[in-house]
Amino acid sequence: MPHFKNKKIRGQVFDLAHLDPFVFSVTHNETDYSVRVTYEDHVFTSVFNPDHHTPDLIYSRRPGDWRAFDERRWELSRDLPQLFSTIGGHSVYRSKDRNFFFLRGMAGTPPYAVFFDPTRSKHKDADVAVIVRSAYEKGNMTKWASPVSFPRLVDAVARGVQTPLGPPVQIRRR
């Protein structure tokens, strides 16, 4: 069963199968960890407001939690599985809200900010669960944050120890 139901708007079907949970491997200091990635609907929806007159824009997974399907977020979300699968030794950063994020994009475009929470996995197929809370272009993103390599973050979460963060540095977009 798919994690999200496809969305049909004005006769066009937007496939959401790319956001099904998946597991990939990360190595830190010769220890292999499996990481299970799941997504919340904020990676392809935005805040519902009165400008969303068309009922087919409404996307709701829970009663009373209306969001608006966002075609641009959906388009960008298609890269999320690949971004996580290739995160390797790249740095991620602690956000002010205590979750983590990384940025991707090219000069001249707003950075694509991906926010996630890592926890010990409750699934037998993974050591660490990563829940991608939201992902969108964020033009006013902070330029400084405390980094940690993704494999080191996974290691700390899997072992249940505090995540070792570096001092705040200027964020580099990839």
C-alpha angles and dihedrals in degrees: 000000000000119000092228129026114239115255124232117202123174089342095308117117116218108204115218098182090110087071096060112122116269139179128226136171130252126186124209121176092342093308116119119216130185116223123200114205123201130171138218121220092253088084090072104021136062136202112302112236139165091271088071095085096157112088092210089068091066114105119183129169094171130038111267094012102107119178130172120242106244114204094198093051089047090052092050092044090064088077096051099093090051092046091055095041090056099038089109112148095348119129125251124192138226112244125217087252090060097250123104135253144179131198130223130178145092132273112277095031129086110263117259102235118202116194120195145164120221119205138161107280123249089196120093092224095064144042095207132030119211116196112196102214099183143344127189144131107283115187097183096050117151116265096210131053142142111269134210127174111253093237090052090050090051091049093051093047093047091050093043095238130132113278110252106230126191123227115280111285135176108276117242118209118217 
